[in-house]
């Protein structure tokens, strides 16, 4: 969803239908964000259209465990919680910044005309950058007392380098 190269509107022709299921095609977007039209099929596929706006993630704290989150991203609107982040939470120069993209999918602001809305767009969130050399999995237990969901999106072979 984030930094997508897909700039075409979804379902603007019969050949654009996802799996040829017309009911998933979107003509009215759920949010006013730039990539919403291209991503609404995914929101509807996981039934977010049935829970938004009643469930927005407000009051929920999510920890993003990945290669760090850039807290200054325009789509986070002062909801990044540095205090409950791990000691190492920002991306390093060598990171792909996958963690910031994941944070956008989870918690990106809705209706700010930037990218697309996160699943829990009013949640607060923190970060653990687990990829700098020599970091142990024990970092994932830092500051967990105020975290409701600890989200891991890293995978092999990356974790084989961790202790």
N, C-alpha and C positions, 0 to 999 in steps of 0.2 A: 504494500500500500504506500509506504513512504518512499519518496524519491522515485516514484514509478515513471517509467518511460511511456506508459500508456496515457496518451493525452486525448484519445478518442472517446467520444461519448458512448456509453454502453447502450446496446440495443437500438442503435440508430439505423439498423438494417436487419432483415431476416437472417443474414449470415452471421451477425454479431451475437445472436442469442447463445447464451451459455448452455451447453448440452441440449440445445434446441428446446429448452423449457421456457416458454413465453412468460409463465407466471413469475420467473425470476428477473425478467427484464424491468428496467426502471425508467420511468418517464418523469417522475417527480422525485427529486432527491430528498434524503432525510435531513441533510445539513446544507449549509451554504458555503462549504469549503471547496477549493478549486478542484480537487480530485474526487469529490463525492460521487459525481455521476459515474465515473469509472469504477468506483468501489462499492456502490450501493448494493450490487448483487451479492457481495460477500457479507455485508451487514444483514441482508434479508435471508441469506442462506443459513446464518446462525441465529436467526430470529431476533436480532437486535431491534428491528422495527416494531416488534411486539412489546418490548420493555422500555424503549426510549419513549417519552422523556421521564417516565416514572423512575427508572433506574439509570443513574448517571455516574455512579461510582462515588458520589459524595459521601464522605465519612469513611471511606475505605483507603487504606494505605498499602501500596504495592511496592515491593522491592524488586528491582530489575537487576539480576545477576548476569552479567555479560562482559563486554569489553569497555564498559564505562558509559556514562550518560553526560552529554553536554547540557548543563543546567541552564544555559543562556539561550537555548533554542527558542525561537519565536512561538512555538506551539505549546509551550508549557506554562505560560502565564503565572509565574510565581508560585507554582504548586510543587516544585522540587524541594525535597526536605533533606538538606545537607546534614542536619543534626543527627538524623537516623540512618544516614548512609554509612558505608564502611569507610575506614581510614583512606583507602584508595577507591575513589568513585568516578573520577573523570577519565575520559579517554586519553591515551598517550598518543604521541605522534605516529607511532607505528600501527595503531589499532585501525580497524576498518570502520569504526564508529557504528557498528551493528547495534550496540546497546541503545544508542540514541534513536535509531530507527524502530527498535522494539518498543522503547518507551513511547514513541509516537503512536504506534499501533494500540498500545494499552491505554495511554493517558493523554494523547494529543487533544488540544482544545477543539471544541465544536463551534461552528458558525463564526470563525474569525477570518474566513476567506483565505486560509493558508493550508496547504496540503489537504488532509482529510481528518475527520474526527476519530479519536481513539475510542475503544470499546467502553472504557470507564473514564470519560472525558472530564469529570470533575473530581477524580480521585487525587490524593496526594501520593507522591512516590519518592523513593530513594534509590540508590544505586550501589552496587559492589562491582568494581573492576577486578575480575578474577584472573586476568591474563598477564599482568606484569610478571616478569621472571621471579621465580622463587616463592610465589604466593601459595599458601596452603588452603585446602578446602575449608579449614577452620574459620577463615575470614567470613564465610557465609553465616556464621552465628553472631557476628557483631551487630549490636543495636537492634536485635529482633523483637524486643519487648513491645514496640509500637507498630509492628508490621502485621497486616492481616493476611497478605498473600506474598509468598516469596517465589518469584517467577524465574525459571532457569531456561534460557534458550540457547545455551552453548551445547556443543556436541563433540563427538569424537572426530578427528584425532586430537583436538585441542586439549581435552581434559587429561590426556595421557601425560602431558607435560606438567600437570599439577601434582602436588604431593598429597 
